[in-house]
Amino acid sequence: MFTANPWICISGELGETQILQVPRNVLEMTFECQNLGKLTTVQIGHDNSGLYAKWLVECVMVRNEITGHTYKFPCGRWLGKGMDDGSLERVLVGELLTSQPEVDERPCRTPPLQQSPSVIRRLVAISPNNRPKLNTGQIQESIGEAVNGIVKHFHKPEKERGSLTLLLCGECGLVSALEQAFQHGFKSPRLFKNVFIWDFLEKAQTYYETLEQNEVVPEENWHTRARNFCRFVTAINNTPRNIGKDGKFQMLVCLGARDHLLHHWIALLADCPITAHMYEDVALIKDHTLVNSLIRVLQTLQEFNITLETSLVKGIDI
């Protein structure tokens, strides 16, 4: 039986709730709050207390009893130390359901430890058994579509724009597309069960910080990019939130998009010796032609003022 104390915080276009304590081992709860507008994200987590502090969340459904609107926030991930990416909390991005669920659907349940999620999750852990199958052409297409979605968002009249958070962090958003790019050609780990993108980024950070300490600086632009990259990774690692390695990667991409730094970081990582060590020769990140194409696509975001909602960057001041 789940022993930790779960909590939830719901955010919308007009505000967010306080942290709401969820009764243990309960599938439904009701609460009252101010008008949040159209819902965008759900922050969900637990305090890691007790002997069985491992929680598999399939999804979160939120229904507004006044409007009748129902939102679904997919998850399909574990929350618990030593499980998945070690996260104790996650930010879920949802959408308004346009039709009612089928009659035979049941509320999502937290299955026992030995079972797997019943929804398809994005595979962000890199291991020999779950390596993504997308080829470079498909990855380029997904990144192009994600960026194009953001461009179209800003070209619409403000009142007609949808959720920017969904375009960044949704199933087909920019974060997911860049995950695929970094997963492509990643060498199979031998000593660890799972290796995450964040592990690679931390190794790159250590490399660049060592170069700076030894005063080995190739040129000024390179130095500025490396320093910015290390500053952001350090700030994210120092956040008091227990968001796990995938959550940290998501935060880095969102902050990089906001500050127009993603294309600089891609160029920096493509030339990093750590990349040569951790990626196969066929990896997208080691193909200079594909990397230059990716950089050009990401540069199209520079003209837009991307404002991140609080739930995506809570706990970090940078």
C-alpha positions in Angstrom: 0.0 0.0 0.0 1.2 3.5 -0.9 2.6 5.1 2.3 3.7 8.6 1.2 1.5 11.7 1.3 0.6 12.9 -2.2 -0.2 16.4 -3.3 -1.4 18.2 -6.4 -1.4 21.8 -7.7 -3.5 22.8 -10.7 -2.6 25.7 -13.0 -4.6 27.6 -15.6 -4.4 30.7 -17.7 -5.8 32.8 -14.8 -3.9 31.4 -11.9 -3.2 28.3 -9.9 -4.4 26.5 -6.8 -2.4 26.2 -3.6 -0.8 22.8 -3.0 -3.7 20.4 -2.3 -3.1 17.4 -0.1 -4.5 14.2 -1.6 -5.8 11.5 0.8 -3.6 8.4 0.4 -4.9 5.5 -1.7 -7.9 7.6 -2.9 -8.7 7.8 -6.6 -11.1 10.8 -6.5 -11.3 14.0 -4.5 -13.2 17.3 -4.8 -11.9 20.8 -4.0 -13.0 24.4 -4.4 -10.8 27.1 -5.9 -11.0 30.4 -7.7 -11.6 30.6 -11.4 -8.4 29.3 -13.0 -9.5 29.8 -16.6 -8.5 27.2 -19.2 -6.3 24.6 -17.4 -2.8 24.1 -18.6 -0.7 22.0 -16.2 -0.9 19.8 -13.1 2.0 19.5 -10.7 1.8 16.3 -8.8 4.1 14.6 -6.3 4.5 13.1 -2.8 6.8 13.5 0.3 8.6 10.2 0.0 7.5 9.1 3.5 6.9 5.5 4.6 8.2 2.2 3.5 6.4 2.1 0.1 6.8 5.6 -1.3 6.5 4.6 -4.9 3.6 5.9 -6.9 2.7 5.1 -10.5 0.4 7.7 -11.9 -1.4 6.8 -15.2 -3.1 10.2 -15.6 -4.9 13.0 -13.8 -8.5 13.9 -14.8 -9.8 17.3 -13.6 -13.5 18.1 -14.1 -15.0 21.6 -13.5 -18.4 20.8 -12.1 -19.7 24.3 -13.0 -18.8 24.3 -16.7 -18.8 20.5 -17.2 -15.3 20.7 -18.8 -13.0 17.8 -18.3 -9.2 17.9 -18.8 -6.9 15.0 -19.1 -3.2 15.2 -18.0 -1.3 12.1 -19.1 1.6 10.8 -17.1 2.3 7.0 -17.2 5.3 7.5 -15.0 6.6 6.5 -11.6 7.2 8.9 -8.8 9.7 7.6 -6.2 13.3 7.4 -5.3 15.0 4.6 -7.3 12.2 4.3 -9.7 12.2 5.6 -13.3 14.2 8.9 -13.2 14.0 9.3 -9.5 11.4 12.0 -9.6 9.2 12.8 -6.6 7.1 15.3 -8.6 6.2 15.9 -12.2 4.6 18.7 -14.3 1.9 17.2 -16.5 0.5 19.0 -19.5 -3.1 18.4 -20.4 -5.8 19.3 -22.8 -9.6 19.8 -22.7 -11.4 16.6 -23.7 -13.7 17.4 -26.6 -15.9 14.3 -26.1 -17.0 12.3 -23.2 -15.1 9.1 -22.3 -16.6 5.8 -23.4 -19.1 4.2 -20.9 -16.8 1.3 -20.1 -13.8 3.5 -19.2 -12.8 3.5 -15.5 -11.0 6.1 -13.5 -7.2 5.7 -13.7 -5.8 3.6 -10.9 -2.3 3.2 -9.4 -1.3 -0.4 -10.1 1.0 -2.5 -7.9 4.7 -2.2 -8.3 5.1 -5.2 -10.6 2.7 -3.9 -13.2 3.5 -1.5 -16.1 1.7 1.7 -17.0 -1.3 1.1 -19.2 -0.7 4.1 -21.3 2.2 4.7 -23.7 4.8 6.9 -22.1 7.4 8.9 -23.8 10.6 6.9 -23.5 13.1 9.4 -22.2 15.3 6.9 -20.4 18.0 5.5 -22.7 18.6 1.8 -22.2 19.4 -1.2 -24.5 15.8 -2.3 -24.3 13.9 0.9 -25.0 16.0 2.8 -27.5 13.8 4.9 -29.7 13.3 3.7 -33.3 12.9 7.0 -35.1 15.4 7.7 -37.9 17.1 11.1 -38.4 14.5 12.1 -41.1 11.6 11.5 -38.7 13.4 13.3 -35.9 14.1 16.3 -38.1 10.4 16.3 -39.1 9.2 16.2 -35.6 11.4 19.1 -34.5 10.4 21.1 -37.6 6.7 20.5 -36.8 7.2 21.5 -33.1 9.0 24.7 -34.0 6.4 25.5 -36.7 3.7 25.0 -34.2 5.3 27.7 -32.0 5.8 30.0 -34.9 2.1 29.7 -35.9 1.1 30.3 -32.3 2.7 33.8 -32.3 1.4 34.7 -35.8 -2.2 34.3 -34.6 -4.1 37.1 -33.0 -3.5 36.9 -29.2 -7.1 36.0 -28.5 -6.9 33.0 -30.9 -3.7 31.5 -29.5 -3.9 28.1 -27.8 -1.6 26.8 -25.1 2.1 27.6 -25.5 2.9 25.2 -22.7 1.3 22.4 -24.8 3.5 23.3 -27.8 6.6 23.2 -25.6 5.9 20.3 -23.3 3.1 18.3 -24.8 3.4 14.9 -26.4 4.3 16.5 -29.8 6.0 19.5 -28.3 9.5 20.9 -28.6 10.8 19.1 -25.5 9.7 15.7 -26.8 11.2 16.3 -30.3 14.6 17.4 -28.8 14.5 14.3 -26.6 14.4 12.2 -29.7 17.3 14.1 -31.2 19.5 13.5 -28.1 18.4 9.8 -27.8 19.5 9.0 -31.4 22.7 7.1 -31.5 23.3 7.1 -27.7 25.6 4.3 -26.8 24.1 1.4 -24.8 25.0 1.7 -21.1 26.9 -1.2 -19.6 27.2 -0.3 -16.0 23.8 1.3 -15.4 20.3 0.1 -16.1 19.2 3.5 -17.4 21.1 6.5 -18.7 19.2 9.7 -19.1 19.9 12.7 -21.3 20.5 14.7 -18.2 23.4 12.4 -17.3 25.1 13.4 -20.6 24.4 17.1 -20.1 26.0 17.0 -16.6 29.1 15.3 -18.0 29.3 18.1 -20.6 28.9 20.7 -17.9 31.8 19.2 -15.9 34.0 19.2 -19.0 33.4 22.8 -19.8 33.8 23.9 -16.2 37.1 22.1 -16.1 38.3 23.9 -19.2 37.4 27.2 -17.7 39.2 26.4 -14.5 42.3 25.5 -16.5 41.9 28.7 -18.5 41.6 26.8 -21.8 39.2 29.0 -23.8 39.2 28.5 -27.6 37.4 31.8 -28.4 35.1 34.3 -26.8 31.8 33.2 -28.3 32.5 29.6 -27.3 33.3 30.7 -23.8 30.1 32.7 -23.4 28.0 29.8 -24.7 29.8 27.3 -22.4 29.4 29.6 -19.4 25.7 30.1 -20.0 25.1 26.4 -20.5 26.9 25.5 -17.2 25.1 28.3 -15.4 21.7 27.0 -16.4 22.5 23.3 -15.6 23.8 24.3 -12.2 20.8 26.4 -11.4 18.4 23.6 -12.4 20.4 21.0 -10.3 20.2 23.4 -7.3 16.4 23.8 -7.5 14.7 22.5 -4.3 12.1 20.7 -6.5 12.4 16.9 -6.8 11.6 16.9 -10.5 13.9 14.1 -11.6 16.2 14.0 -14.6 13.6 14.2 -17.3 12.0 17.1 -15.5 15.3 18.9 -15.4 15.8 18.3 -19.2 12.3 19.8 -19.8 13.1 22.8 -17.7 16.4 23.4 -19.6 14.7 23.2 -22.9 12.0 25.6 -21.8 14.5 28.1 -20.4 16.7 27.8 -23.5 13.7 28.5 -25.7 12.7 31.5 -23.5 16.2 33.0 -23.6 16.9 32.0 -27.3 19.9 29.9 -26.3 18.9 26.4 -27.7 20.7 26.8 -31.0 23.9 27.9 -29.2 23.7 24.9 -26.9 23.2 22.4 -29.7 26.3 23.8 -31.5 28.3 23.6 -28.2 27.3 20.0 -27.4 27.9 18.8 -31.0 31.6 19.8 -30.7 32.0 18.5 -27.1 34.4 15.5 -26.6 31.9 14.0 -24.2 29.5 13.7 -27.2 32.2 11.7 -29.1 32.5 9.4 -26.2 28.8 8.8 -25.4 27.3 8.7 -28.9 27.7 6.3 -31.9 29.2 7.7 -35.1 25.7 7.5 -36.7 24.2 9.8 -34.1 22.3 12.9 -35.2 24.3 15.0 -32.8 27.6 13.9 -34.5 26.4 14.7 -38.1 27.4 18.3 -38.8 25.0 18.7 -41.7 22.0 17.6 -39.6 23.2 19.7 -36.6 23.5 22.8 -38.8 20.0 22.1 -40.1 18.7 21.8 -36.5 20.4 25.0 -35.5 18.8 26.9 -38.4 15.4 25.6 -37.4 15.8 26.6 -33.8 17.0 30.0 -34.8 13.6 30.8 -36.1 12.4 31.1 -32.5 14.6 34.1 -31.8 12.1 36.7 -32.9 9.4 35.6 -30.4 9.0 36.6 -26.8 8.4 33.2 -25.1 6.9 33.6 -21.7 6.9 30.5 -19.5 4.1 29.8 -17.1 5.1 29.6 -13.4 4.6 25.8 -13.1 7.4 25.1 -15.6 10.1 27.1 -13.9 8.9 27.2 -10.3 11.8 27.0 -7.8 14.5 28.4 -10.2 15.6 32.0 -10.4 17.6 32.6 -13.6 
